[in-house]
């Protein structure tokens, strides 16, 4: 297997471990999202994945222009969720993604346009 394949898994595992170590909550309805580095290449790659999936589902041609904010939390052991706020070709959006690195699974959970100009 290629070095790129291993690099992806190592970075995903590190993101998962970091998010799990300080964001996991048991028996709680509240989600404790933690800010993560928007300059991490995996965050940018995840935003592009979300847009690509949305484009396939809705037959659109959006493009990621910039990532403005990213958050992570671990709802369960061996699982990571990312919320990414980004500027696309026609406005601002937020996408939620779920990762299961042990199964090599990425899932787009939600994809919404942000009407308000501010991202909190």
Buried (B, 14 or more C-beta within 10 A) or exposed (E): EEEEEEEBBEBBBEBBEBBBEEBBEEEEEEEEBBEBEBEBEBBBBBBBBBBBBBBEEEEEEBEBBEBBBBBBBBBEEEBBBBBBBBBBEEEBBBBBBBBBBEEEEBEBEEBEEBEEEEEE
